[in-house]
């Protein structure tokens, strides 16, 4: 009698355990066959995933994926240029979506050889870049219809924003972008995300004649004579606040210094080129006009 | 420096030392154990039975292509073999350099292999994209590797030529030339990092920290065969190096071709470490620590120190890489940092244990 009750109890536990396992495994199985698992590499790509509402398919992101806050809680596969093949594969993704910044190339080859779809979006700081990101996530997530809908909505918003900026042609602010995350601040020349953002917002980048970023020197600052300084909020924090920022000797010779004309925005939002771009350009244009 | 340029530790009667066979057995056991640990550990869960089945399938030609098999065969196995070859090559080269310079501070970097590779890799990363915009596509595969390998050989030859005098290659001159040229290469690399864009800077830094992450079969087999050939050549240096330990003049009197031994040791180191550094980036401290550890437990005989250092180096790199791959998964830690973190405490422990012999 005692024995049989114990056996019954064991049998019950075993059945219950098996049922629980089955219940736990079944929906997972069902999901993996329909919804591809995604790893996104690059903050803006991750933003597109959330904008499309397919974050349930997101199994990993890189360390530049800081927005929205929920993206911070996803498993991190490391910095976008230093990915690791096996670590990434351990998340069992069906597709890895990133920009051409992602690497190293050997690791991307390894991912492809393990049967993972690797899609890299070319970053050329244009509206088309945002469109390509949305299309890539739509394809990767097998949500192309939603991606087209999001695209149409953003295209419309973009047209409105461009129109707004175009009507504000009276005064084109002369803007200088300062990248000040480290000890030696740099200024943005052509072919940079910051340069594109200044143009989108109806301003003129006062630094011309070179591509990429360069260390800022007092003489170059004076010669460029910017009306407004644009930088990232993170940069201001890194310099120790707005007062400390203005205290840099290079800035003293600029027209912007006299009026303390400083515009700062979140770095990821400002130069991320994600789905927030139309809104960012709208805010930036307003801030530049007001500064 | 003067104090450091002494001979190796002389054998004091009565001190217990491991014999040649016991070092070989212990070393082989250590390498095997590290291989087992490294093969079973990884971000991608593959259990031991799977690994054995995969190896059996590989041997019998019956690969089914399951995800576990693909990950193991395409990613983890080449990585293990690269770690084995890189660690063995660095350890062996360290033993050769310390024997040749008769200096416990010598490591393969001293003859410019690492700095030459780093400078060339920096040139490939920074200037390559400037003058050959299409290069990023192929970069990281062969362009970068070939450049780094070429750079390490070129700088080594330069240092070797600078150390020539009437009496042949002067080791002291080579040491100084090495320090100077390394500093020059460091300055060149510094200038390149100044020119570099943000992402190029990250690429250079990543490369300098070393990683086995780029292991692919083609490069692994290349490095493996180069290290194997270098190892065979290194074994012929053991006896002459033992004699050179008594002093170069003494060695010449005893009929050893000192000049040939030097050339051979330098060529072996340049080839092996050049090939390794070109594929993995900088993996520090292995070449410096392994020979010391072996000398502490087995004495200064190069017939033991050279193969012993190779085995210890291999074990060290394999274990460090296991930690690199798994500690922060799914991301990865830089290996060059870990070889120091794993190797140095181990070395200090040994130093304390055997402080009487140093």
Interface residues (C-beta under 8 A of the other chain):
Chain A: X60 X63 X75 X76 X77 X78 X79 X81 X82 X84 X85 X86 X87 X88 X89 X90 X91 X92 X101 X103 X104 X105 X106 X107 X109 X110 X113 X114 X115 X212 X213
Chain B: X42 X43 X44 X45 X67 X70 X71 X74 X75 X76 X79 X136 X137 X139 X140 X141 X197 X198 X199 X202 X203 X206 X211 X213 X214 X216 X325 X328 X329 X330 X331 X332
